[in-house]
Amino acid sequence: MAKKVKFKLTDFECNLLINGMNEFRNMLLEQDLPTEDVEDLLIKIIDKCERRW
């Protein structure tokens, strides 16, 4: 079973993490590599950061 880790992020840190993961996803798309795992993680990060659009 995988170990779960919890930590709190500021709004700035959330935005930084989301943008970095999205840039990584875009890099994978450019190289025709699978992005499913990165997308799943990105969705979890967005949900946990409680971003309000």
DRENTORKOL-3810 file (N, C-alpha, C; in nm, 4 decimals):
REM DRENTORKOL-3810
@n.u->0.0834; n.v->-0.1183; n.w->0.0000; ca.u->0.0000; ca.v->0.0000; ca.w->0.0000; c.u->0.0881; c.v->0.1251; c.w->0.0000
@n.u->0.0501; n.v->0.2211; n.w->-0.0809; ca.u->0.1284; ca.v->0.3441; ca.w->-0.0934; c.u->0.1124; c.v->0.4312; c.w->0.0302
@n.u->0.2185; n.v->0.4966; n.w->0.0669; ca.u->0.2173; ca.v->0.5872; ca.w->0.1803; c.u->0.1553; c.v->0.7205; c.w->0.1385
@n.u->0.0649; n.v->0.7728; n.w->0.2208; ca.u->0.0031; ca.v->0.9016; ca.w->0.1924; c.u->0.0766; c.v->1.0101; c.w->0.2681
@n.u->0.0934; n.v->1.1230; n.w->0.2014; ca.u->0.1609; ca.v->1.2375; ca.w->0.2609; c.u->0.0671; c.v->1.3572; c.w->0.2490
@n.u->0.0519; n.v->1.4320; n.w->0.3578; ca.u->-0.0310; ca.v->1.5523; ca.w->0.3552; c.u->0.0553; c.v->1.6728; c.w->0.3876
@n.u->0.0302; n.v->1.7814; n.w->0.3172; ca.u->0.0986; ca.v->1.9058; ca.w->0.3462; c.u->0.0109; c.v->2.0203; c.w->0.3004
@n.u->0.0317; n.v->2.1371; n.w->0.3588; ca.u->-0.0458; ca.v->2.2551; ca.w->0.3239; c.u->0.0369; c.v->2.3455; c.w->0.2341
@n.u->-0.0316; n.v->2.4049; n.w->0.1361; ca.u->0.0338; ca.v->2.4958; ca.w->0.0428; c.u->-0.0366; c.v->2.6305; c.w->0.0454
@n.u->0.0391; n.v->2.7344; n.w->0.0244; ca.u->-0.0207; ca.v->2.8668; ca.w->0.0091; c.u->-0.0828; c.v->2.8741; c.w->-0.1307
@n.u->-0.1623; n.v->2.9772; n.w->-0.1553; ca.u->-0.2202; ca.v->2.9959; ca.w->-0.2886; c.u->-0.1108; c.v->3.0080; c.w->-0.3940
@n.u->-0.0039; n.v->3.0798; n.w->-0.3602; ca.u->0.1077; ca.v->3.0951; ca.w->-0.4540; c.u->0.1709; c.v->2.9601; c.w->-0.4854
@n.u->0.1926; n.v->2.8784; n.w->-0.3821; ca.u->0.2536; ca.v->2.7466; ca.w->-0.4017; c.u->0.1630; c.v->2.6553; c.w->-0.4837
@n.u->0.0320; n.v->2.6644; n.w->-0.4605; ca.u->-0.0627; ca.v->2.5852; ca.w->-0.5406; c.u->-0.0537; c.v->2.6239; c.w->-0.6876
@n.u->-0.0569; n.v->2.7544; n.w->-0.7126; ca.u->-0.0490; ca.v->2.8014; ca.w->-0.8511; c.u->0.0816; c.v->2.7596; c.w->-0.9169
@n.u->0.1904; n.v->2.7690; n.w->-0.8442; ca.u->0.3205; ca.v->2.7301; ca.w->-0.8963; c.u->0.3241; c.v->2.5809; c.w->-0.9309
@n.u->0.2712; n.v->2.4996; n.w->-0.8415; ca.u->0.2687; ca.v->2.3552; ca.w->-0.8635; c.u->0.1796; c.v->2.3188; c.w->-0.9819
@n.u->0.0631; n.v->2.3797; n.w->-0.9897; ca.u->-0.0295; ca.v->2.3520; ca.w->-1.1002; c.u->0.0319; c.v->2.3935; c.w->-1.2330
@n.u->0.0894; n.v->2.5119; n.w->-1.2379; ca.u->0.1508; ca.v->2.5579; ca.w->-1.3631; c.u->0.2685; c.v->2.4705; c.w->-1.4043
@n.u->0.3490; n.v->2.4293; n.w->-1.3076; ca.u->0.4624; ca.v->2.3420; ca.w->-1.3383; c.u->0.4181; c.v->2.2065; c.w->-1.3912
@n.u->0.3151; n.v->2.1494; n.w->-1.3289; ca.u->0.2645; ca.v->2.0201; ca.w->-1.3750; c.u->0.2031; c.v->2.0324; c.w->-1.5148
@n.u->0.1360; n.v->2.1445; n.w->-1.5403; ca.u->0.0765; ca.v->2.1649; ca.w->-1.6722; c.u->0.1847; c.v->2.1809; c.w->-1.7787
@n.u->0.2925; n.v->2.2512; n.w->-1.7467; ca.u->0.4036; ca.v->2.2636; ca.w->-1.8411; c.u->0.4675; c.v->2.1276; c.w->-1.8691
@n.u->0.4797; n.v->2.0450; n.w->-1.7641; ca.u->0.5338; ca.v->1.9099; ca.w->-1.7816; c.u->0.4424; c.v->1.8272; c.w->-1.8719
@n.u->0.3107; n.v->1.8399; n.w->-1.8518; ca.u->0.2131; ca.v->1.7700; ca.w->-1.9357; c.u->0.2272; c.v->1.8145; c.w->-2.0812
@n.u->0.2409; n.v->1.9450; n.w->-2.1033; ca.u->0.2575; ca.v->1.9962; ca.w->-2.2397; c.u->0.3848; c.v->1.9426; c.w->-2.3043
@n.u->0.4912; n.v->1.9317; n.w->-2.2258; ca.u->0.6168; ca.v->1.8771; ca.w->-2.2771; c.u->0.5971; c.v->1.7318; c.w->-2.3212
@n.u->0.5241; n.v->1.6546; n.w->-2.2398; ca.u->0.4966; ca.v->1.5152; ca.w->-2.2760; c.u->0.4139; c.v->1.5067; c.w->-2.4038
@n.u->0.3154; n.v->1.5957; n.w->-2.4176; ca.u->0.2331; ca.v->1.5972; ca.w->-2.5385; c.u->0.3168; c.v->1.6263; c.w->-2.6627
@n.u->0.4097; n.v->1.7203; n.w->-2.6513; ca.u->0.4961; ca.v->1.7544; ca.w->-2.7642; c.u->0.5821; c.v->1.6363; c.w->-2.8069
@n.u->0.6159; n.v->1.5500; n.w->-2.7114; ca.u->0.7011; ca.v->1.4345; ca.w->-2.7395; c.u->0.6192; c.v->1.3073; c.w->-2.7654
@n.u->0.4882; n.v->1.3227; n.w->-2.7793; ca.u->0.3965; ca.v->1.2095; ca.w->-2.8028; c.u->0.4108; c.v->1.1007; c.w->-2.6969
@n.u->0.4272; n.v->1.1421; n.w->-2.5717; ca.u->0.4367; ca.v->1.0486; ca.w->-2.4597; c.u->0.3047; c.v->1.0487; c.w->-2.3836
@n.u->0.2751; n.v->0.9411; n.w->-2.3108; ca.u->0.1483; ca.v->0.9346; ca.w->-2.2378; c.u->0.1405; c.v->1.0395; c.w->-2.1263
@n.u->0.0224; n.v->1.0957; n.w->-2.1084; ca.u->0.0031; ca.v->1.2018; ca.w->-2.0097; c.u->-0.0996; c.v->1.1663; c.w->-1.9023
@n.u->-0.1547; n.v->1.0463; n.w->-1.9073; ca.u->-0.2646; ca.v->1.0102; ca.w->-1.8180; c.u->-0.2280; c.v->1.0240; c.w->-1.6703
@n.u->-0.1118; n.v->0.9764; n.w->-1.6310; ca.u->-0.0725; ca.v->0.9833; ca.w->-1.4900; c.u->-0.0540; c.v->1.1277; c.w->-1.4445
@n.u->0.0055; n.v->1.2089; n.w->-1.5304; ca.u->0.0263; ca.v->1.3493; ca.w->-1.4968; c.u->-0.1087; c.v->1.4202; c.w->-1.4870
@n.u->-0.2001; n.v->1.3884; n.w->-1.5774; ca.u->-0.3329; ca.v->1.4492; ca.w->-1.5736; c.u->-0.4075; c.v->1.4105; c.w->-1.4466
@n.u->-0.3989; n.v->1.2841; n.w->-1.4065; ca.u->-0.4637; ca.v->1.2399; ca.w->-1.2831; c.u->-0.4091; c.v->1.3156; c.w->-1.1626
@n.u->-0.2785; n.v->1.3300; n.w->-1.1568; ca.u->-0.2163; ca.v->1.4020; ca.w->-1.0465; c.u->-0.2536; c.v->1.5501; c.w->-1.0497
@n.u->-0.2570; n.v->1.6073; n.w->-1.1674; ca.u->-0.2932; ca.v->1.7478; ca.w->-1.1819; c.u->-0.4359; c.v->1.7732; c.w->-1.1325
@n.u->-0.5268; n.v->1.6844; n.w->-1.1648; ca.u->-0.6646; ca.v->1.6970; ca.w->-1.1176; c.u->-0.6706; c.v->1.6884; c.w->-0.9656
@n.u->-0.5950; n.v->1.5973; n.w->-0.9071; ca.u->-0.5926; ca.v->1.5856; ca.w->-0.7608; c.u->-0.5374; c.v->1.7119; c.w->-0.6964
@n.u->-0.4326; n.v->1.7670; n.w->-0.7545; ca.u->-0.3731; ca.v->1.8891; ca.w->-0.7005; c.u->-0.4730; c.v->2.0039; c.w->-0.7066
@n.u->-0.5393; n.v->2.0186; n.w->-0.8189; ca.u->-0.6375; ca.v->2.1257; ca.w->-0.8349; c.u->-0.7504; c.v->2.1097; c.w->-0.7330
@n.u->-0.7996; n.v->1.9871; n.w->-0.7174; ca.u->-0.9075; ca.v->1.9624; ca.w->-0.6209; c.u->-0.8634; c.v->1.9941; c.w->-0.4785
@n.u->-0.7453; n.v->1.9531; n.w->-0.4410; ca.u->-0.6970; ca.v->1.9726; ca.w->-0.3043; c.u->-0.6628; c.v->2.1190; c.w->-0.2760
@n.u->-0.6186; n.v->2.1898; n.w->-0.3753; ca.u->-0.5847; ca.v->2.3305; ca.w->-0.3540; c.u->-0.7095; c.v->2.4177; c.w->-0.3484
@n.u->-0.8234; n.v->2.3604; n.w->-0.3831; ca.u->-0.9499; ca.v->2.4325; ca.w->-0.3791; c.u->-0.9431; c.v->2.5631; c.w->-0.4553
@n.u->-0.8896; n.v->2.5524; n.w->-0.5734; ca.u->-0.8813; ca.v->2.6717; ca.w->-0.6589; c.u->-1.0209; c.v->2.7162; c.w->-0.6973
@n.u->-1.0442; n.v->2.8432; n.w->-0.6906; ca.u->-1.1721; ca.v->2.9000; ca.w->-0.7343; c.u->-1.1485; c.v->2.9754; c.w->-0.8645
@n.u->-1.2176; n.v->2.9335; n.w->-0.9677; ca.u->-1.2017; ca.v->2.9964; ca.w->-1.0982; c.u->-1.2897; c.v->3.1142; c.w->-1.1024
END
